[in-house]
Structures are given as C-alpha cells and as structure tokens.
Amino acid sequence: MVESPRRVDGLRLEEAIQPPIDRQQRDIEDAQARWQDYKDRKKGNAKMALTRSFKETVQARVQCDPAFREELLAEGGDAFLAGDIETGKVILRDFINATIGLWARMG
C-alpha cells in the first residue's frame, strides 16, 4: 500500500520543514519565471516549435486552395489601396513566389 505524503498547513512535510527563507526564495524565483514567460508571450517571443516555415505553408496553401489564392491577391491589393505599401509588397511577393511553381506545373 502506498502512503500519501504527510501534509502540514497544505504543504508536504518536506516543504513544511524547509527554512522559510528557502521556500520564499523558491516562490520568488517561480514568480519571476512566470513573469518573464508572460512578457515573452506578450512581445510575441513565445517559445514555440515551428514545423515548417511560413513561406512553405503559404506556398502549399496557394497551390491547393483557389479561394485562398484569390483572397491573398485581393488582400495585397487592398493593402496598397489603403496606403500600406510595405504590407502590400510583402503579401504580393508571397503570392507571386507561391504561384510561380503552380503556373510552371500547369504549363
């Protein structure tokens, strides 16, 4: 039979007998780590594993989804018309790069 750990004031016995300064330091370090994680996520620097690049994802989607292809082209044009030239360039560059292979295959 497995014994459950003894608890004192909601803490496991091992934690309860630690000097208060050690528990306090551990709590401070945990809070600092959570705060740093929050700031990273807020800045967009969250640690996330990427399986493939955005460029490859856009190319794959453009090649298999005509509606996405049309919307990407329209979004690039809309950005230009709204005066956001840089965004329009980026979107249209992605569209052109993604469709070059598509049109070459279609002959």
KOLNURO-50857 format. One record per residue: residue number from 0; residue in one letter; chain; z, x, y of N, C-alpha, C in turn. Coordinates in steps of 0.1 Angstrom, whole numbers, plus 5000, padded with zeros to 4 digits. Layout:
N
r i = NUM	aa = A	ch = A	n.w = Z	n.u = X	n.v = Y	ca.w = Z	ca.u = X	ca.v = Y	c.w = Z	c.u = X	c.v = Y
...
***
This chain:
107
r i = 0	aa = M	ch = A	n.w = 5000	n.u = 5008	n.v = 4988	ca.w = 5000	ca.u = 5000	ca.v = 5000	c.w = 5000	c.u = 5009	c.v = 5012
r i = 1	aa = V	ch = A	n.w = 4991	n.u = 5006	n.v = 5022	ca.w = 4990	ca.u = 5014	ca.v = 5034	c.w = 5000	c.u = 5008	c.v = 5045
r i = 2	aa = E	ch = A	n.w = 5008	n.u = 5017	n.v = 5050	ca.w = 5017	ca.u = 5013	ca.v = 5060	c.w = 5011	c.u = 5013	c.v = 5074
r i = 3	aa = S	ch = A	n.w = 5013	n.u = 5002	n.v = 5082	ca.w = 5008	ca.u = 5002	ca.v = 5095	c.w = 5016	c.u = 5012	c.v = 5104
r i = 4	aa = P	ch = A	n.w = 5010	n.u = 5018	n.v = 5114	ca.w = 5018	ca.u = 5027	ca.v = 5122	c.w = 5029	c.u = 5020	c.v = 5130
r i = 5	aa = R	ch = A	n.w = 5041	n.u = 5026	n.v = 5131	ca.w = 5052	ca.u = 5020	ca.v = 5138	c.w = 5048	c.u = 5020	c.v = 5153
r i = 6	aa = R	ch = A	n.w = 5052	n.u = 5010	n.v = 5160	ca.w = 5049	ca.u = 5008	ca.v = 5174	c.w = 5062	c.u = 5007	c.v = 5182
r i = 7	aa = V	ch = A	n.w = 5062	n.u = 5013	n.v = 5194	ca.w = 5073	ca.u = 5012	ca.v = 5203	c.w = 5067	c.u = 5009	c.v = 5217
r i = 8	aa = D	ch = A	n.w = 5071	n.u = 4998	n.v = 5223	ca.w = 5065	ca.u = 4993	ca.v = 5236	c.w = 5050	c.u = 4993	c.v = 5235
r i = 9	aa = G	ch = A	n.w = 5044	n.u = 4989	n.v = 5224	ca.w = 5030	ca.u = 4987	ca.v = 5224	c.w = 5022	c.u = 5000	c.v = 5221
r i = 10	aa = L	ch = A	n.w = 5029	n.u = 5011	n.v = 5220	ca.w = 5023	ca.u = 5024	ca.v = 5217	c.w = 5026	c.u = 5028	c.v = 5202
r i = 11	aa = R	ch = A	n.w = 5017	n.u = 5035	n.v = 5196	ca.w = 5020	ca.u = 5041	ca.v = 5183	c.w = 5032	c.u = 5051	c.v = 5185
r i = 12	aa = L	ch = A	n.w = 5040	n.u = 5052	n.v = 5174	ca.w = 5052	ca.u = 5061	ca.v = 5175	c.w = 5048	c.u = 5075	c.v = 5180
r i = 13	aa = E	ch = A	n.w = 5037	n.u = 5081	n.v = 5176	ca.w = 5033	ca.u = 5094	ca.v = 5180	c.w = 5031	c.u = 5094	c.v = 5196
r i = 14	aa = E	ch = A	n.w = 5025	n.u = 5084	n.v = 5201	ca.w = 5022	ca.u = 5083	ca.v = 5215	c.w = 5035	c.u = 5081	c.v = 5223
r i = 15	aa = A	ch = A	n.w = 5044	n.u = 5073	n.v = 5217	ca.w = 5057	ca.u = 5069	ca.v = 5224	c.w = 5066	c.u = 5081	c.v = 5226
r i = 16	aa = I	ch = A	n.w = 5065	n.u = 5091	n.v = 5216	ca.w = 5074	ca.u = 5102	ca.v = 5217	c.w = 5068	c.u = 5114	c.v = 5225
r i = 17	aa = Q	ch = A	n.w = 5056	n.u = 5113	n.v = 5229	ca.w = 5050	ca.u = 5123	ca.v = 5238	c.w = 5057	c.u = 5123	c.v = 5251
r i = 18	aa = P	ch = A	n.w = 5058	n.u = 5135	n.v = 5257	ca.w = 5064	ca.u = 5135	ca.v = 5270	c.w = 5055	c.u = 5127	c.v = 5280
r i = 19	aa = P	ch = A	n.w = 5062	n.u = 5119	n.v = 5289	ca.w = 5054	ca.u = 5111	ca.v = 5298	c.w = 5043	c.u = 5118	c.v = 5306
r i = 20	aa = I	ch = A	n.w = 5045	n.u = 5130	n.v = 5309	ca.w = 5035	ca.u = 5137	ca.v = 5317	c.w = 5022	c.u = 5139	c.v = 5309
r i = 21	aa = D	ch = A	n.w = 5023	n.u = 5141	n.v = 5296	ca.w = 5011	ca.u = 5143	ca.v = 5287	c.w = 5004	c.u = 5129	c.v = 5287
r i = 22	aa = R	ch = A	n.w = 5011	n.u = 5118	n.v = 5285	ca.w = 5004	ca.u = 5105	ca.v = 5285	c.w = 4998	c.u = 5102	c.v = 5298
r i = 23	aa = Q	ch = A	n.w = 5005	n.u = 5106	n.v = 5309	ca.w = 5000	ca.u = 5103	ca.v = 5322	c.w = 4987	c.u = 5112	c.v = 5325
r i = 24	aa = Q	ch = A	n.w = 4987	n.u = 5124	n.v = 5321	ca.w = 4976	ca.u = 5133	ca.v = 5323	c.w = 4964	c.u = 5127	c.v = 5315
r i = 25	aa = R	ch = A	n.w = 4966	n.u = 5123	n.v = 5302	ca.w = 4956	ca.u = 5117	ca.v = 5294	c.w = 4950	c.u = 5105	c.v = 5301
r i = 26	aa = D	ch = A	n.w = 4959	n.u = 5096	n.v = 5306	ca.w = 4954	ca.u = 5084	ca.v = 5313	c.w = 4946	c.u = 5087	c.v = 5325
r i = 27	aa = I	ch = A	n.w = 4950	n.u = 5098	n.v = 5333	ca.w = 4942	ca.u = 5102	ca.v = 5344	c.w = 4928	c.u = 5107	c.v = 5340
r i = 28	aa = E	ch = A	n.w = 4928	n.u = 5115	n.v = 5330	ca.w = 4915	ca.u = 5121	ca.v = 5325	c.w = 4906	c.u = 5109	c.v = 5320
r i = 29	aa = D	ch = A	n.w = 4912	n.u = 5100	n.v = 5313	ca.w = 4903	ca.u = 5088	ca.v = 5309	c.w = 4898	c.u = 5080	c.v = 5320
r i = 30	aa = A	ch = A	n.w = 4906	n.u = 5078	n.v = 5330	ca.w = 4902	ca.u = 5071	ca.v = 5342	c.w = 4891	c.u = 5078	c.v = 5350
r i = 31	aa = Q	ch = A	n.w = 4892	n.u = 5091	n.v = 5351	ca.w = 4882	ca.u = 5099	ca.v = 5358	c.w = 4869	c.u = 5099	c.v = 5350
r i = 32	aa = A	ch = A	n.w = 4870	n.u = 5100	n.v = 5337	ca.w = 4857	ca.u = 5099	ca.v = 5329	c.w = 4851	c.u = 5086	c.v = 5330
r i = 33	aa = R	ch = A	n.w = 4858	n.u = 5075	n.v = 5330	ca.w = 4852	ca.u = 5062	ca.v = 5332	c.w = 4846	c.u = 5060	c.v = 5346
r i = 34	aa = W	ch = A	n.w = 4853	n.u = 5066	n.v = 5356	ca.w = 4848	ca.u = 5065	ca.v = 5370	c.w = 4835	c.u = 5073	c.v = 5371
r i = 35	aa = Q	ch = A	n.w = 4834	n.u = 5085	n.v = 5365	ca.w = 4822	ca.u = 5093	ca.v = 5365	c.w = 4811	c.u = 5086	c.v = 5358
r i = 36	aa = D	ch = A	n.w = 4814	n.u = 5079	n.v = 5347	ca.w = 4803	ca.u = 5072	ca.v = 5340	c.w = 4798	c.u = 5060	c.v = 5348
r i = 37	aa = Y	ch = A	n.w = 4807	n.u = 5053	n.v = 5355	ca.w = 4803	ca.u = 5042	ca.v = 5364	c.w = 4794	c.u = 5047	c.v = 5375
r i = 38	aa = K	ch = A	n.w = 4798	n.u = 5059	n.v = 5382	ca.w = 4790	ca.u = 5064	ca.v = 5392	c.w = 4776	c.u = 5068	c.v = 5387
r i = 39	aa = D	ch = A	n.w = 4775	n.u = 5074	n.v = 5376	ca.w = 4762	ca.u = 5078	ca.v = 5370	c.w = 4754	c.u = 5066	c.v = 5367
r i = 40	aa = R	ch = A	n.w = 4759	n.u = 5056	n.v = 5362	ca.w = 4751	ca.u = 5044	ca.v = 5359	c.w = 4747	c.u = 5037	c.v = 5372
r i = 41	aa = K	ch = A	n.w = 4755	n.u = 5037	n.v = 5382	ca.w = 4751	ca.u = 5031	ca.v = 5395	c.w = 4740	c.u = 5039	c.v = 5402
r i = 42	aa = K	ch = A	n.w = 4740	n.u = 5052	n.v = 5400	ca.w = 4729	ca.u = 5060	ca.v = 5406	c.w = 4716	c.u = 5060	c.v = 5397
r i = 43	aa = G	ch = A	n.w = 4717	n.u = 5054	n.v = 5385	ca.w = 4706	ca.u = 5054	ca.v = 5377	c.w = 4705	c.u = 5067	c.v = 5368
r i = 44	aa = N	ch = A	n.w = 4716	n.u = 5075	n.v = 5368	ca.w = 4716	ca.u = 5087	ca.v = 5360	c.w = 4723	c.u = 5085	c.v = 5346
r i = 45	aa = A	ch = A	n.w = 4723	n.u = 5072	n.v = 5342	ca.w = 4729	ca.u = 5069	ca.v = 5329	c.w = 4723	c.u = 5078	c.v = 5318
r i = 46	aa = K	ch = A	n.w = 4731	n.u = 5082	n.v = 5309	ca.w = 4726	ca.u = 5090	ca.v = 5298	c.w = 4720	c.u = 5080	c.v = 5287
r i = 47	aa = M	ch = A	n.w = 4707	n.u = 5080	n.v = 5286	ca.w = 4701	ca.u = 5071	ca.v = 5276	c.w = 4690	c.u = 5079	c.v = 5269
r i = 48	aa = A	ch = A	n.w = 4689	n.u = 5077	n.v = 5256	ca.w = 4679	ca.u = 5084	ca.v = 5249	c.w = 4665	c.u = 5076	c.v = 5251
r i = 49	aa = L	ch = A	n.w = 4655	n.u = 5084	n.v = 5254	ca.w = 4642	ca.u = 5078	ca.v = 5256	c.w = 4634	c.u = 5081	c.v = 5243
r i = 50	aa = T	ch = A	n.w = 4627	n.u = 5071	n.v = 5238	ca.w = 4620	ca.u = 5073	ca.v = 5226	c.w = 4605	c.u = 5078	c.v = 5229
r i = 51	aa = R	ch = A	n.w = 4600	n.u = 5074	n.v = 5240	ca.w = 4587	ca.u = 5079	ca.v = 5244	c.w = 4586	c.u = 5078	c.v = 5259
r i = 52	aa = S	ch = A	n.w = 4576	n.u = 5084	n.v = 5265	ca.w = 4575	ca.u = 5085	ca.v = 5280	c.w = 4570	c.u = 5071	c.v = 5285
r i = 53	aa = F	ch = A	n.w = 4573	n.u = 5069	n.v = 5297	ca.w = 4568	ca.u = 5057	ca.v = 5304	c.w = 4553	c.u = 5056	c.v = 5304
r i = 54	aa = K	ch = A	n.w = 4547	n.u = 5067	n.v = 5306	ca.w = 4532	ca.u = 5068	ca.v = 5307	c.w = 4526	c.u = 5063	c.v = 5293
r i = 55	aa = E	ch = A	n.w = 4532	n.u = 5068	n.v = 5282	ca.w = 4527	ca.u = 5063	ca.v = 5269	c.w = 4530	c.u = 5049	c.v = 5267
r i = 56	aa = T	ch = A	n.w = 4541	n.u = 5044	n.v = 5271	ca.w = 4544	ca.u = 5030	ca.v = 5270	c.w = 4534	c.u = 5021	c.v = 5277
r i = 57	aa = V	ch = A	n.w = 4531	n.u = 5025	n.v = 5290	ca.w = 4522	ca.u = 5017	ca.v = 5298	c.w = 4508	c.u = 5017	c.v = 5291
r i = 58	aa = Q	ch = A	n.w = 4504	n.u = 5029	n.v = 5287	ca.w = 4491	ca.u = 5030	ca.v = 5280	c.w = 4490	c.u = 5021	c.v = 5268
r i = 59	aa = A	ch = A	n.w = 4500	n.u = 5021	n.v = 5260	ca.w = 4500	ca.u = 5013	ca.v = 5248	c.w = 4499	c.u = 4998	c.v = 5251
r i = 60	aa = R	ch = A	n.w = 4507	n.u = 4994	n.v = 5261	ca.w = 4507	ca.u = 4980	ca.v = 5265	c.w = 4494	c.u = 4976	c.v = 5272
r i = 61	aa = V	ch = A	n.w = 4488	n.u = 4984	n.v = 5280	ca.w = 4475	ca.u = 4981	ca.v = 5286	c.w = 4464	c.u = 4979	c.v = 5276
r i = 62	aa = Q	ch = A	n.w = 4464	n.u = 4988	n.v = 5266	ca.w = 4454	ca.u = 4987	ca.v = 5255	c.w = 4455	c.u = 4975	c.v = 5246
r i = 63	aa = C	ch = A	n.w = 4467	n.u = 4969	n.v = 5245	ca.w = 4468	ca.u = 4958	ca.v = 5236	c.w = 4470	c.u = 4945	c.v = 5242
r i = 64	aa = D	ch = A	n.w = 4472	n.u = 4945	n.v = 5256	ca.w = 4476	ca.u = 4932	ca.v = 5262	c.w = 4467	c.u = 4930	c.v = 5275
r i = 65	aa = P	ch = A	n.w = 4456	n.u = 4922	n.v = 5274	ca.w = 4448	ca.u = 4920	ca.v = 5286	c.w = 4455	c.u = 4914	c.v = 5297
r i = 66	aa = A	ch = A	n.w = 4465	n.u = 4905	n.v = 5295	ca.w = 4472	ca.u = 4899	ca.v = 5306	c.w = 4480	c.u = 4909	c.v = 5314
r i = 67	aa = F	ch = A	n.w = 4486	n.u = 4918	n.v = 5307	ca.w = 4494	ca.u = 4929	ca.v = 5313	c.w = 4484	c.u = 4938	c.v = 5321
r i = 68	aa = R	ch = A	n.w = 4473	n.u = 4941	n.v = 5316	ca.w = 4463	ca.u = 4949	ca.v = 5323	c.w = 4459	c.u = 4942	c.v = 5336
r i = 69	aa = E	ch = A	n.w = 4456	n.u = 4929	n.v = 5336	ca.w = 4453	ca.u = 4922	ca.v = 5348	c.w = 4464	c.u = 4922	c.v = 5358
r i = 70	aa = E	ch = A	n.w = 4476	n.u = 4920	n.v = 5353	ca.w = 4488	ca.u = 4919	ca.v = 5362	c.w = 4491	c.u = 4933	c.v = 5368
r i = 71	aa = L	ch = A	n.w = 4489	n.u = 4944	n.v = 5361	ca.w = 4491	ca.u = 4957	ca.v = 5366	c.w = 4482	c.u = 4960	c.v = 5377
r i = 72	aa = L	ch = A	n.w = 4469	n.u = 4956	n.v = 5375	ca.w = 4459	ca.u = 4958	ca.v = 5386	c.w = 4462	c.u = 4950	c.v = 5398
r i = 73	aa = A	ch = A	n.w = 4466	n.u = 4937	n.v = 5396	ca.w = 4470	ca.u = 4929	ca.v = 5407	c.w = 4482	c.u = 4934	c.v = 5414
r i = 74	aa = E	ch = A	n.w = 4492	n.u = 4939	n.v = 5407	ca.w = 4504	ca.u = 4944	ca.v = 5413	c.w = 4501	c.u = 4957	c.v = 5422
r i = 75	aa = G	ch = A	n.w = 4492	n.u = 4965	n.v = 5417	ca.w = 4488	ca.u = 4977	ca.v = 5425	c.w = 4481	c.u = 4972	c.v = 5438
r i = 76	aa = G	ch = A	n.w = 4472	n.u = 4963	n.v = 5437	ca.w = 4465	ca.u = 4957	ca.v = 5449	c.w = 4475	c.u = 4951	c.v = 5459
r i = 77	aa = D	ch = A	n.w = 4484	n.u = 4943	n.v = 5453	ca.w = 4494	ca.u = 4937	ca.v = 5462	c.w = 4503	c.u = 4947	c.v = 5469
r i = 78	aa = A	ch = A	n.w = 4506	n.u = 4958	n.v = 5463	ca.w = 4514	ca.u = 4968	ca.v = 5469	c.w = 4506	c.u = 4974	c.v = 5481
r i = 79	aa = F	ch = A	n.w = 4493	n.u = 4976	n.v = 5479	ca.w = 4485	ca.u = 4981	ca.v = 5490	c.w = 4485	c.u = 4971	c.v = 5502
r i = 80	aa = L	ch = A	n.w = 4482	n.u = 4959	n.v = 5498	ca.w = 4482	ca.u = 4948	ca.v = 5509	c.w = 4495	c.u = 4947	c.v = 5516
r i = 81	aa = A	ch = A	n.w = 4506	n.u = 4949	n.v = 5510	ca.w = 4519	ca.u = 4948	ca.v = 5516	c.w = 4523	c.u = 4960	c.v = 5524
r i = 82	aa = G	ch = A	n.w = 4514	n.u = 4970	n.v = 5524	ca.w = 4516	ca.u = 4982	ca.v = 5532	c.w = 4524	c.u = 4993	c.v = 5524
r i = 83	aa = D	ch = A	n.w = 4527	n.u = 4991	n.v = 5512	ca.w = 4534	ca.u = 5001	ca.v = 5504	c.w = 4524	c.u = 5010	c.v = 5496
r i = 84	aa = I	ch = A	n.w = 4518	n.u = 5019	n.v = 5504	ca.w = 4507	ca.u = 5027	ca.v = 5499	c.w = 4511	c.u = 5035	c.v = 5487
r i = 85	aa = E	ch = A	n.w = 4523	n.u = 5042	n.v = 5488	ca.w = 4527	ca.u = 5051	ca.v = 5477	c.w = 4529	c.u = 5043	c.v = 5464
r i = 86	aa = T	ch = A	n.w = 4535	n.u = 5032	n.v = 5464	ca.w = 4537	ca.u = 5024	ca.v = 5452	c.w = 4524	c.u = 5019	c.v = 5446
r i = 87	aa = G	ch = A	n.w = 4515	n.u = 5015	n.v = 5455	ca.w = 4501	ca.u = 5011	ca.v = 5451	c.w = 4494	c.u = 5022	c.v = 5444
r i = 88	aa = K	ch = A	n.w = 4495	n.u = 5034	n.v = 5450	ca.w = 4488	ca.u = 5046	ca.v = 5444	c.w = 4493	c.u = 5048	c.v = 5429
r i = 89	aa = V	ch = A	n.w = 4507	n.u = 5048	n.v = 5428	ca.w = 4513	ca.u = 5051	ca.v = 5415	c.w = 4509	c.u = 5040	c.v = 5405
r i = 90	aa = I	ch = A	n.w = 4509	n.u = 5028	n.v = 5409	ca.w = 4506	ca.u = 5017	ca.v = 5399	c.w = 4491	c.u = 5018	c.v = 5395
r i = 91	aa = L	ch = A	n.w = 4482	n.u = 5020	n.v = 5405	ca.w = 4468	ca.u = 5021	ca.v = 5402	c.w = 4465	c.u = 5033	c.v = 5394
r i = 92	aa = R	ch = A	n.w = 4472	n.u = 5044	n.v = 5397	ca.w = 4470	ca.u = 5056	ca.v = 5389	c.w = 4473	c.u = 5054	c.v = 5374
r i = 93	aa = D	ch = A	n.w = 4485	n.u = 5047	n.v = 5372	ca.w = 4488	ca.u = 5043	ca.v = 5358	c.w = 4478	c.u = 5034	c.v = 5352
r i = 94	aa = F	ch = A	n.w = 4473	n.u = 5025	n.v = 5359	ca.w = 4463	ca.u = 5016	ca.v = 5354	c.w = 4450	c.u = 5023	c.v = 5350
r i = 95	aa = I	ch = A	n.w = 4445	n.u = 5032	n.v = 5359	ca.w = 4433	ca.u = 5040	ca.v = 5356	c.w = 4435	c.u = 5049	c.v = 5345
r i = 96	aa = N	ch = A	n.w = 4446	n.u = 5056	n.v = 5344	ca.w = 4449	ca.u = 5066	ca.v = 5333	c.w = 4450	c.u = 5058	c.v = 5320
r i = 97	aa = A	ch = A	n.w = 4455	n.u = 5046	n.v = 5320	ca.w = 4457	ca.u = 5039	ca.v = 5308	c.w = 4444	c.u = 5032	c.v = 5303
r i = 98	aa = T	ch = A	n.w = 4435	n.u = 5029	n.v = 5312	ca.w = 4423	ca.u = 5022	ca.v = 5309	c.w = 4411	c.u = 5032	c.v = 5306
r i = 99	aa = I	ch = A	n.w = 4412	n.u = 5045	n.v = 5309	ca.w = 4402	ca.u = 5054	ca.v = 5306	c.w = 4399	c.u = 5055	c.v = 5291
r i = 100	aa = G	ch = A	n.w = 4410	n.u = 5056	n.v = 5284	ca.w = 4408	ca.u = 5056	ca.v = 5269	c.w = 4403	c.u = 5043	c.v = 5263
r i = 101	aa = L	ch = A	n.w = 4407	n.u = 5032	n.v = 5269	ca.w = 4403	ca.u = 5019	ca.v = 5265	c.w = 4388	c.u = 5017	c.v = 5267
r i = 102	aa = W	ch = A	n.w = 4383	n.u = 5021	n.v = 5278	ca.w = 4369	ca.u = 5019	ca.v = 5281	c.w = 4360	c.u = 5029	c.v = 5273
r i = 103	aa = A	ch = A	n.w = 4365	n.u = 5041	n.v = 5270	ca.w = 4358	ca.u = 5051	ca.v = 5262	c.w = 4357	c.u = 5045	c.v = 5248
r i = 104	aa = R	ch = A	n.w = 4367	n.u = 5039	n.v = 5243	ca.w = 4366	ca.u = 5033	ca.v = 5229	c.w = 4357	c.u = 5022	c.v = 5228
r i = 105	aa = M	ch = A	n.w = 4356	n.u = 5014	n.v = 5239	ca.w = 4348	ca.u = 5002	ca.v = 5239	c.w = 4333	c.u = 5006	c.v = 5240
r i = 106	aa = G	ch = A	n.w = 4330	n.u = 5018	n.v = 5245	ca.w = 4317	ca.u = 5023	ca.v = 5245	c.w = 4309	c.u = 5019	c.v = 5256
***
